[in-house]
């Protein structure tokens, strides 16, 4: 477990799962430039889960798919099945958000839901809010 | 109206542009996606991927404009290609270089322009721009600049990929 002081010196590391190339690459490039955030990109839940196994991410931004694979992945995150701490802050991006989705995301302790279509700027502002790793009892002990 | 000056490496610039074999070709989805994304991201009515030829600027991809080319003499992009960074005109009517430009006084009535030069290699002049145009004055903040530069970089990647495939 990294001491909190040491963790604060390292740039925040964020997992971005977004299949849409233009959005993903633009968010990544600008976030790196402006927010000193290290972003690992994934285009699929399979790729994201491989990264979650390898890296203790400080935050995640995840595009929800229609098939539910991203939700299943988040359930596994919250169950502590990956190297990434189970209390990692999560933001989701989705094209549709009904009451069922809101309740589901609440149950997964998702911090924010971004509704598509959204602007890169909106995603970047959200990342900026997530970029500072905050110590929580769960994260510190994971 | 200030007419654009020719870059010092204009012959080489034109050669690089022509080697792309892009002028007067049909639209391509990979370039259309970028200008459509840019137009939506910045909420502008017009976004263009403009290639600046010897006497004209021609639009390989465009949103919000019916014409496919204009003369180089009135082109904002022809000014932008000589710049290192973004070329931004917040209010063309208030700018002594452009207030009487026909593209400002007439259709499409440009007020705001932001052009990101498309440079195929470091140290060379740009072959064109990825640009945003609005009909009202605008300003861009640091994040907007970074986003436009990033989209420009993606456009340059597509141009280079096309050059490499020849």
Interface residues (C-beta under 8 A of the other chain):
Chain A: X22 X23 X25 X26 X29 X30 X33 X34 X117 X119 X120 X121 X124
Chain B: X33 X34 X37 X40 X41 X142 X143 X144 X146 X147 X150 X151 X153 X154
